Every structure is written in structure tokens, then in C-alpha cells.
Amino acid sequence: MFKGMKDMGKLLKQAKDMQGKMKKVQKELAKLVITGTALNNLIKVVVTGDMTCVSIEVDDSLLNKDQAGRLQDGLKDAVNEAIKKSKETASSRISDISGGLDVPGLG
């Protein structure tokens, strides 16, 4: 009976340690800068590791009416690339501290 309680205490300690590590990783991800590009680097989107858009840069060559559709498609592609990279980075970092455990909503 006491062995079971000891094991439970150990498990609770591990969970608390993991929770602390998760918070640390989330703070690190918020500071991490990830870039997505499109149209041969004519569009650049920068997001943080927690998927907050920081900036969007568009080359002047795309800023005319004839290029509006291309610009819109390129912006979408660059944003999606940056978000995909951000998700992959977050998933990798979280997997590192969770020992590969699938933690719902975090990866």
C-alpha cells in the first residue's frame, strides 16, 4: 500500500516538473522568431514560435495593381509556411520535454 503511494508521489512530482518545463518552453517559443517566404523571397512573413505574426515584408515589384492576385496568393503562402514552421518547432520542443508523449493541444 505504501509503495503505491510512494509511486503516486513520484508521478505527481514528475508531472509538476514537466509542467514547469512546459511553461519555460512556451515562454521561449514566444520569443523565438521564425520566417516564411514566398515568390522567391519577394514576400517575407515573420512569426513567433507561439504563432503571432510579427511582420510582413513585400518587395516593391509586387505593389502594383497588375500583381494584386499574385501578392494575395504569395502572402497566404508565406504566412502558411511561417505558421507551419512555428508549429513544427513548438511540437519538437514540447516533445523533447514530454519524452515523446503526445500531450493534447501542445503539439
The 8 nearest C-alpha neighbors of each residue, nearest first, counted from 0:
[[1, 3, 2, 4, 5, 6, 7, 8],
 [2, 0, 4, 3, 5, 6, 7, 8],
 [1, 3, 5, 4, 0, 6, 7, 8],
 [4, 2, 6, 0, 1, 5, 7, 8],
 [5, 3, 7, 1, 6, 2, 8, 0],
 [4, 6, 2, 8, 7, 3, 1, 9],
 [5, 7, 9, 3, 4, 8, 2, 10],
 [8, 6, 4, 10, 9, 5, 3, 11],
 [9, 7, 11, 5, 10, 6, 4, 12],
 [8, 10, 6, 12, 7, 11, 13, 5],
 [9, 11, 7, 13, 8, 12, 6, 14],
 [12, 10, 14, 8, 13, 9, 7, 15],
 [11, 13, 15, 9, 10, 14, 16, 8],
 [12, 14, 16, 10, 11, 15, 17, 9],
 [15, 13, 11, 17, 12, 16, 18, 10],
 [14, 16, 18, 12, 17, 13, 11, 19],
 [17, 15, 13, 19, 18, 14, 12, 20],
 [16, 18, 20, 14, 19, 15, 21, 13],
 [19, 17, 15, 21, 16, 20, 14, 22],
 [20, 18, 16, 22, 17, 21, 15, 23],
 [19, 21, 17, 23, 18, 22, 24, 16],
 [22, 20, 18, 24, 23, 19, 17, 25],
 [23, 21, 25, 19, 20, 24, 26, 18],
 [22, 24, 20, 26, 21, 25, 27, 19],
 [25, 23, 27, 21, 26, 22, 28, 20],
 [24, 26, 28, 22, 27, 23, 21, 29],
 [27, 25, 29, 23, 24, 28, 22, 30],
 [28, 26, 24, 30, 25, 29, 31, 23],
 [27, 29, 48, 31, 25, 30, 26, 49],
 [28, 30, 49, 26, 48, 27, 47, 31],
 [31, 29, 27, 28, 47, 32, 26, 48],
 [30, 32, 28, 48, 47, 29, 27, 33],
 [33, 31, 47, 46, 48, 30, 45, 34],
 [34, 32, 46, 45, 47, 81, 85, 31],
 [35, 33, 45, 81, 44, 46, 36, 43],
 [34, 36, 81, 77, 80, 44, 43, 45],
 [37, 35, 43, 77, 40, 42, 44, 34],
 [36, 38, 77, 42, 40, 73, 39, 76],
 [37, 39, 41, 40, 73, 42, 36, 77],
 [38, 40, 41, 37, 36, 42, 43, 73],
 [39, 41, 42, 36, 37, 38, 43, 58],
 [42, 40, 58, 38, 39, 57, 37, 43],
 [43, 41, 57, 40, 37, 36, 56, 58],
 [42, 44, 36, 56, 55, 35, 40, 77],
 [45, 43, 55, 35, 34, 77, 78, 54],
 [44, 46, 34, 54, 53, 33, 52, 35],
 [47, 45, 52, 53, 51, 33, 50, 32],
 [46, 48, 32, 50, 51, 31, 49, 29],
 [47, 49, 28, 85, 31, 29, 50, 32],
 [48, 50, 29, 47, 28, 51, 85, 25],
 [51, 49, 47, 48, 46, 82, 85, 52],
 [52, 50, 46, 47, 49, 53, 48, 29],
 [51, 53, 46, 54, 45, 50, 47, 44],
 [54, 52, 46, 45, 51, 47, 55, 44],
 [55, 53, 45, 44, 52, 56, 46, 43],
 [54, 56, 44, 43, 45, 57, 53, 42],
 [55, 57, 43, 42, 44, 54, 58, 41],
 [58, 56, 42, 41, 59, 43, 55, 61],
 [57, 59, 41, 60, 61, 42, 56, 62],
 [60, 58, 62, 61, 57, 63, 41, 56],
 [61, 59, 58, 62, 63, 41, 57, 66],
 [62, 60, 59, 66, 63, 58, 70, 57],
 [63, 61, 59, 60, 66, 64, 58, 67],
 [62, 64, 65, 66, 61, 67, 60, 59],
 [63, 65, 67, 66, 62, 61, 68, 70],
 [64, 66, 63, 67, 68, 61, 62, 69],
 [65, 67, 69, 64, 61, 63, 68, 70],
 [68, 66, 70, 64, 69, 65, 71, 63],
 [69, 67, 71, 70, 66, 72, 65, 73],
 [68, 70, 72, 66, 67, 71, 73, 61],
 [69, 71, 73, 67, 68, 72, 66, 74],
 [72, 70, 68, 74, 73, 69, 67, 75],
 [73, 71, 75, 69, 74, 70, 76, 68],
 [72, 74, 76, 70, 75, 71, 37, 69],
 [75, 73, 77, 71, 76, 72, 70, 78],
 [74, 76, 72, 78, 73, 77, 79, 71],
 [75, 77, 73, 79, 74, 78, 80, 37],
 [76, 78, 36, 35, 37, 80, 74, 79],
 [79, 77, 81, 75, 80, 76, 44, 74],
 [78, 80, 82, 76, 77, 81, 83, 75],
 [81, 79, 35, 77, 83, 78, 82, 76],
 [80, 82, 35, 78, 84, 34, 83, 79],
 [81, 83, 85, 79, 84, 80, 50, 86],
 [84, 82, 80, 86, 85, 81, 79, 87],
 [85, 83, 87, 81, 82, 86, 88, 80],
 [84, 86, 82, 48, 88, 83, 87, 89],
 [87, 85, 89, 83, 88, 84, 90, 82],
 [88, 86, 84, 90, 85, 89, 91, 83],
 [89, 87, 91, 85, 86, 90, 84, 92],
 [90, 88, 86, 92, 91, 87, 93, 85],
 [91, 89, 106, 87, 93, 88, 92, 94],
 [90, 92, 94, 88, 89, 93, 87, 95],
 [93, 91, 95, 89, 94, 90, 88, 96],
 [92, 94, 90, 95, 96, 91, 89, 97],
 [93, 95, 99, 97, 91, 92, 96, 98],
 [96, 94, 92, 93, 98, 97, 91, 99],
 [97, 95, 93, 98, 94, 20, 92, 17],
 [98, 96, 94, 100, 99, 95, 93, 17],
 [97, 99, 100, 96, 95, 94, 93, 101],
 [98, 100, 94, 97, 101, 95, 96, 93],
 [99, 101, 97, 98, 102, 94, 96, 93],
 [102, 100, 103, 99, 106, 94, 97, 105],
 [101, 103, 105, 100, 104, 106, 97, 94],
 [104, 102, 105, 101, 106, 100, 90, 93],
 [105, 103, 106, 102, 101, 90, 93, 89],
 [106, 104, 103, 102, 90, 93, 89, 101],
 [105, 90, 104, 102, 89, 93, 103, 101]]
